[in-house]
Amino acid sequence: MDQDPDSVLLRSGPVIDAPGLLLLISTITVFLLPLFIYFPPVPPSQRDALLETHSPIGVKHTKSKKTTTTSPSKTTIDQLWIYPVKSCKGIQLTSSKVLPYGLEFDRLYTFAQLKSPFPLSTNPSSAEDKLQPQESWEFITQRQFPLLATVTVELFSPDPVKARGKPLYSDASIKDSFLLISFPWQEPGLRGVVSWVAAKLARGRGAVPQKQLVLPVSFPSQDEIESQGYEREEVRIWKDVVSALNMEKDLPRELALYLGVSNRLGLFRVDPGRLREVHRCAPGREEAGYQPMTGFQDAYPLHLLNLSSIRDFSAKITKDENLEQDLDARRFRANIIVDGPEENNPPYDEETWKEVCFKKSDDAEGEKSKPAAATFHVSCRTVRCKMPNVNQDSGFRHSVEPDRSLRKLRDVDEGARLKGCLGMQLTPLFDGEEKLESWVEVGMSVEVGERGGHRYINQ
């Protein structure tokens, strides 16, 4: 019986031997691999969306060498740092505006936990969890939750060039600045595996899965507060209690799990109309020309550190495998870090300063419209807690150092006996009362206007 030729061809099909199959696979791989590298098949992140219309502010941190000054005979500003979310990773800058309450964008937000004498559910929507008289919000830091050090904060500023011709974005979303909060998080099971692969494809071999959160830099309008369900509540910062805006509704549930916070976790935005007045060692209204104030900083508007002092102190600490040989200045969370040759900038010289001015040299590059000098009242020493024990890269908290050495070697202030001191607290001073702002830049020279002693005053 004869077979239909078409049916024979249909059954047999094209014949591909092993070398041909290998060649086909290689061809497809070579074609697709560049597409996977340059266009990874993963959904865009919130950071990707921000990069469409905004640019990140700040510079990549590089550890200072022994002397990084532009002039061999002068002490200068070596680094500038802001911490938009208290106790999270900082952002290193080359310049910053100085306002009465500190550097612009510094400590805008803080995390807080709801403290109570009885157990609470972590679900804030339930009726039984409405604030009772015995309950109160208290700020949290790396002292209790060291993994805050691994929560990354990025500041994105509008980029007119990028935003041009972007009809899908509203005017508000293009004009406003935003903070991007990122923290490591991998779901269990298959979802975790998929997120792990997606992170590698999108950001490289060393990347890990993350959760991200976008926060506004500007204080929300009353309409936004009502539409988002934010609430004004009191939060304790050390011994001060301040009214601020609780934006906990924006927090992903995974953040509390990652940090290890068992209580209800809140996110507070400082209210620019309800700042804390600064007294104690700060200049008064008559001396400063205005009432010194601060937001979510510990006590004073700015913190200054001298790398010469850090090097001297670090050399006296007994190191182990869990503590870097050259103590990282980032452990001390300063805003302004100065450095210079030790013959002109000996260790702890900053503890004799009462007033300091940072000046830009005549031939320095930069915008001529920015003020050429910034003056500060050096208010008091910085009394250290155990937070410097936390490694700012890994979030690992050393069991004893450098806190033990600070208490032993830096018990130097009669007003803070048995406590270690390192660094100085600053209060901005301005020329006149019309425009309360100045400007600081890396490379500005340090000029001490007045010297004297210091005695810390407790809260």
Sequence and secondary structure as in RCSB ss.txt:
>XXXX:A:sequence
MDQDPDSVLLRSGPVIDAPGLLLLISTITVFLLPLFIYFPPVPPSQRDALLETHSPIGVKHTKSKKTTTTSPSKT
TIDQLWIYPVKSCKGIQLTSSKVLPYGLEFDRLYTFAQLKSPFPLSTNPSSAEDKLQPQESWEFITQRQFPLLAT
VTVELFSPDPVKARGKPLYSDASIKDSFLLISFPWQEPGLRGVVSWVAAKLARGRGAVPQKQLVLPVSFPSQDEI
ESQGYEREEVRIWKDVVSALNMEKDLPRELALYLGVSNRLGLFRVDPGRLREVHRCAPGREEAGYQPMTGFQDAY
PLHLLNLSSIRDFSAKITKDENLEQDLDARRFRANIIVDGPEENNPPYDEETWKEVCFKKSDDAEGEKSKPAAAT
FHVSCRTVRCKMPNVNQDSGFRHSVEPDRSLRKLRDVDEGARLKGCLGMQLTPLFDGEEKLESWVEVGMSVEVGE
RGGHRYINQ
>XXXX:A:secstr
    HHHHHHHH     HHHHHHHHHHHHHHHHHHHHHS SS   HHHHHHTTEEEESB      S   SSTT  
EEEEEEE SBTTS  EEESEEEEETTEETTTT EEEEEEE SS   S TTSGGGS  TT EEEE  TTT GGGGG
 EEEEEEE HHHHTT TTS HHHHHS EEEEEEE   SHHHHHHHHHHHHHHH TT   EEEEEEESS   HHHH
HHHT EEEEEEETTEEEEEEE GGGS HHHHHHHT  S EEEEE  TTS EE  TTS  HHHHSS  EESSSSSS
SEEEEEHHHHHHHHHTS   TTS SS  GGGG  SEEEE  TTTS TTGGGGEEEEEEE  TT  S TTS SEEE
EEEEEEEE  SGGGB TTT  B SSTTHHHHHHH    TTSTTS EEEEEEEEE SSSS   EEEETT EEEEEE
E        
